[in-house]
Each structure stands twice: as structure tokens, then as C-alpha cells.
Amino acid sequence: MVDFVPLTADWLDRVAEVEKTAYAHPWTRRHFHSSLDAGHTAQALVMAPDPVLDPPAWAHAPTAPDGRWLLGYLVAMTGVDEVHLLNITTVPQHQRQGWARLMLQALSAWSRRQGAQALWLEVRAGNRPARALYRAQGFREVGLRKGYYPDAGTLREDAIVMLQPLTETAAP
């Protein structure tokens, strides 16, 4: 069974390690700690292991503090009538299985329940798979932040700003 659970301080070492395996420029433990201190929404997607069904590749996959498999996590910041997705990560061993899509759908539904009219995010311009996933989930590319992300050496990479309208009035 798959479930969302609050990502708390108990998780910080685990998610910081996952970040290092998932990204060339990962969030640090301090980034997550700051987000939790700021009161941002942070959720982990977990699943109870099944020793009969789980593929052997999962044997070294990260686990939650309670022993369930860690599939992914997200951090989002709420604002006035909007939510901003700050981080969404699928554990590398579990990528390409629909977990990011599930997390996005859950975040959209949660955001609507909070009364948000829009869900925002930035994504690396070169991250075509993520951009395609976001478009498939109803996000539109609405802006560009030049040199937003660190890249190799002293180089910077642009960010594409994306918007998912959650109400009719949120469409620009």
C-alpha cells in the first residue's frame, strides 16, 4: 500500500542522501531543515515492502524511519492563493514508475483544498523529461529565469517557470 506521510526532521539524513544520488546539484540537509522550520508542506511517499513481490533491485533502496520503502518526496510553500513546488524527487531506484505523477496529482488536489488558485514551479531548462511530465499534468511554461540554477563550474542554467491553474481565474 502506498501512502503519504509528513516528512519530518527524522527524515533529513535519508532525503539528503537521496538528493545526492538524484541530482548533480542536490538540496542539502540544511535546505530541507530550513523548509521544515519555515513551515513548508513536506510529504514523503512510502510503500510497505513485500518480500515476495519486491524486485531484488529494491534491496538497497532507502527506507522510511518506520521501515517502509521511500519512493519519493516533495516540499511546497503556500502563499496567498497559490502553492509553489520547491522540490519533488523520486528515489532513483523507483523512477519511471509513475510516482512523480502521483505526487503531482496529490499536491494539486491538496492545493485546491487549501483554496489555492495556482500551482507554480521552476524546472531546469535542460530537464526535458520533467518538463514533459509537468506539461502532461496541466502545467504551462509561462516564464524564464536566466541563470537561476548552478551548473558545471561557474556556469548557470536557466529555469523555466511553469504554472498549473487550479481554478478558471488562475489562467493568465
Secondary structure by P-SEA (a helix, b strand, c coil): ccccccccccaaaaaaaaaaacccccccaaaaaaaaaaccbbbbbbbbbbcccccccccccccccccccccccbbbbbcccccccccccccccccccaaaaaaaaaaaaaaaaaccccccccccccaaaaaaaaaaacccccccccccccccccbbbbbbbbbbbccccccc
